[in-house]
Amino acid sequence: MGELILIRHGETEWSRSGQHTSYTDLPLTELGERQAKALVPLLAERHIGLTLTSPYIRARRTAELAELPAPRETPDLHEWEYGAYEGVTTVDIRRTRPDWNLWTDGVAPGPAEHPGETPQEVGARADRVLAEVAAAASHLGDADIALVAHSHFLRVLIARYLRLTPASGELFQLATGAVSRLGKEHGKPVITALNMALPERLFRAVQV
């Protein structure tokens, strides 16, 4: 295997406003589409043998605009389920829970169909994705594998790739439309690039 390329989807209305977004299936904004299209030159020199995406439209559209080859939906790549905090900002949550920390506290329970996830449950999903990647890599030679998903989930996945706890995902930052890469050095897992994206002022020139 080459490297594991992680791509956070482009901007949505809720990512712009800071509202927690898991199962609410929002489209990309105009800026989000430009962010996704701007990934094309960033990825042009990569040989990507497999593309896996979250099932949500914001991730699938990002993969499409980034011209990633044959994207395949993978349910385990969905965002951290926020339960009762779906659509709520951190500022609003801390009005009643001033010390709240997603990474250690998880979320308040939501409706039966979307009860929310603990950090450990998100970590278990990340482990399953990494196992799927490892199995696929044995057939891909030196090709890269691209994952198109969401900020909090990908941050947990980075932590688990580095053999850290799920809560260690709070150490990493991922902007909308950003690319990160995971690889190996002397057989050990490393971050080879983190949170790469064009400056926002340059997106205006990108044609969608």
C-alpha positions in Angstrom: 0.0 0.0 0.0 1.0 3.6 -0.6 -0.6 6.1 1.8 -4.0 6.5 3.3 -5.4 9.8 2.1 -8.0 11.4 4.3 -10.3 14.1 2.9 -12.8 16.1 4.9 -15.9 17.1 2.8 -16.3 20.6 1.6 -18.2 23.3 3.5 -21.9 23.0 4.4 -24.2 25.6 6.0 -23.8 23.8 9.4 -20.1 23.4 9.2 -19.9 27.2 8.5 -22.1 28.0 11.5 -20.4 25.4 13.8 -23.5 23.2 14.3 -22.8 19.5 14.9 -23.8 17.6 11.8 -24.0 13.8 11.7 -27.0 12.2 10.0 -28.6 15.5 8.8 -27.8 15.1 5.1 -26.9 18.6 4.0 -25.5 19.5 0.6 -22.3 21.4 0.0 -22.4 25.2 -0.2 -21.1 27.0 -3.3 -17.8 27.5 -1.4 -17.9 23.8 -0.4 -18.2 22.7 -4.0 -15.2 25.0 -4.9 -13.2 23.5 -2.0 -13.9 20.0 -3.4 -13.0 20.9 -6.9 -9.8 22.5 -5.7 -8.7 19.0 -4.5 -8.1 17.9 -8.1 -4.6 19.4 -8.5 -3.7 18.4 -4.9 -4.4 14.8 -5.8 -3.3 14.8 -9.4 0.0 13.0 -8.8 -1.4 10.4 -6.5 -2.1 6.8 -7.8 -5.4 6.1 -5.9 -6.4 2.4 -6.1 -9.5 2.6 -3.9 -11.9 5.4 -2.8 -14.3 4.9 0.1 -16.8 7.5 1.1 -19.3 8.2 3.8 -22.9 7.6 2.6 -23.8 11.3 3.1 -24.2 13.6 0.2 -21.6 16.1 1.4 -18.9 13.4 1.2 -20.2 11.7 -2.0 -20.3 15.1 -3.8 -16.8 16.0 -2.6 -15.5 12.7 -4.0 -17.2 13.4 -7.3 -15.9 16.9 -7.6 -12.4 15.9 -6.6 -12.5 13.4 -9.5 -11.7 10.4 -7.3 -11.9 7.1 -9.0 -15.0 4.8 -8.5 -16.0 6.0 -5.0 -17.7 3.3 -2.9 -20.0 4.1 0.0 -18.9 2.6 3.3 -21.5 3.1 6.2 -18.8 3.0 8.9 -17.4 6.3 7.5 -20.4 8.3 8.7 -19.8 11.1 11.1 -19.8 10.8 14.9 -23.5 10.5 15.8 -24.3 13.5 18.1 -27.6 12.3 19.6 -29.4 15.2 21.2 -26.6 17.6 20.1 -27.4 17.2 16.4 -27.6 20.7 14.9 -26.4 22.4 18.2 -23.2 24.4 18.5 -20.5 23.8 21.2 -21.2 27.3 22.5 -24.9 26.5 23.1 -24.1 23.1 24.7 -21.7 24.8 27.1 -24.4 27.2 28.3 -25.8 24.3 30.4 -22.6 22.1 30.5 -19.7 24.6 30.8 -17.1 21.8 31.1 -18.4 19.6 28.3 -15.9 18.0 26.0 -17.0 15.8 23.1 -13.8 13.8 23.1 -14.2 12.6 26.7 -17.8 13.1 27.6 -19.5 12.0 24.4 -23.0 13.3 23.7 -26.4 13.5 25.4 -28.8 10.7 24.3 -31.0 11.5 21.2 -34.0 9.8 19.7 -34.2 6.1 19.4 -33.1 6.0 15.8 -30.1 8.3 16.5 -29.2 7.8 20.2 -25.6 9.1 19.8 -22.2 7.5 20.2 -19.6 7.3 22.8 -15.9 8.0 21.9 -15.3 4.3 22.3 -18.0 3.4 19.8 -16.6 5.9 17.3 -13.2 4.4 17.9 -14.5 0.9 17.2 -15.9 2.1 13.8 -12.6 3.6 13.0 -10.9 0.3 13.8 -13.2 -1.5 11.4 -12.5 1.0 8.6 -8.7 0.6 9.2 -9.2 -3.2 9.1 -11.0 -2.9 5.8 -8.3 -0.7 4.4 -5.6 -3.1 5.5 -7.4 -6.0 3.8 -7.9 -4.0 0.6 -4.2 -2.8 0.6 -3.0 -6.4 0.2 -4.4 -6.3 -3.4 -3.4 -2.8 -4.3 0.4 -2.9 -4.4 1.8 0.7 -3.9 -1.5 2.4 -4.7 -3.0 4.9 -2.2 -6.4 4.5 -0.6 -8.6 7.6 -0.2 -11.3 8.1 2.5 -13.8 10.9 2.1 -15.6 11.6 5.3 -16.1 14.0 8.2 -14.1 16.0 10.7 -14.6 14.3 14.1 -14.7 10.7 12.6 -11.5 11.3 10.7 -9.8 12.8 13.7 -10.6 9.6 15.7 -9.4 7.5 12.8 -6.0 9.3 12.8 -5.7 8.7 16.5 -6.5 5.0 16.1 -4.1 4.7 13.2 -1.4 6.1 15.5 -2.4 3.6 18.2 -3.8 6.3 20.4 -7.1 6.5 22.2 -10.2 7.9 20.4 -10.1 10.9 22.6 -6.7 11.8 21.2 -8.5 12.9 18.1 -8.9 16.3 19.8 -5.2 16.9 19.0 -5.7 17.1 15.3 -7.5 19.8 13.3 -9.2 19.2 9.9 -10.7 22.1 7.9 -13.4 21.6 5.4 -12.0 20.5 2.0 -8.6 19.6 3.6 -6.4 16.6 2.8 -4.3 14.6 5.2 -2.0 11.6 4.6 -1.1 8.7 6.8 1.8 6.4 6.1 4.7 4.4 7.6 8.2 5.2 8.6 10.5 2.2 9.5 7.3 0.2 9.8 5.7 2.6 12.3 2.4 4.5 11.6 3.0 8.3 11.0 1.2 11.4 9.8 2.9 12.4 6.5 0.7 15.4 5.9 -2.1 17.1 7.9 -4.9 19.5 7.1 -3.7 20.7 3.7 -6.0 23.0 1.8 -5.8 26.0 -0.5 -6.3 29.4 1.2 -10.0 30.4 1.0 -9.3 33.4 -1.2 -8.0 31.1 -4.0 -11.2 29.0 -4.1 -13.0 31.9 -5.8 -11.1 31.2 -9.0 -12.0 27.5 -9.0 -14.6 26.7 -11.7 -17.2 24.0 -10.7 
